[in-house]
Amino acid sequence: MMTDSRMARREPLGIFLYDPIQKKLTSEQKAHNRETEQIAETVRAKRQLEVQASTLGVSHESSPI
């Protein structure tokens, strides 16, 4: 989340992470968390590119995730 005067927007992605603090995770749960974090980072980067393109007035071709 941004800490300055810029607005932050959250987008529900319908994904979840297993909580490693509540219990020890299985290898499948750890793999799920890694894959889910990669998906979330990909979406974040795509949104950032969209914002930068609109700020600069550049046409941005979006590719499927």
C-alpha positions, 0 to 999 in steps of 0.5 A: 500500500502506498504511504504518500498522498497517492490513492491506493486501490485494491482489487479482489482477485479471488485467490488466497494464501495458506497461513504459515503462522497458524500451522506448518504447511505441507509441500503442496500448500507451499507450492500453492502459496508460491504460485499464488504470489506469482499470479498476484505479482503479475497482476500488480505489474500489469496494473502498474503498466496500465497506470503508467501508460495512461499517465503518459498518454501512451496506448498500452496493449494488454496481454492475457495473464 
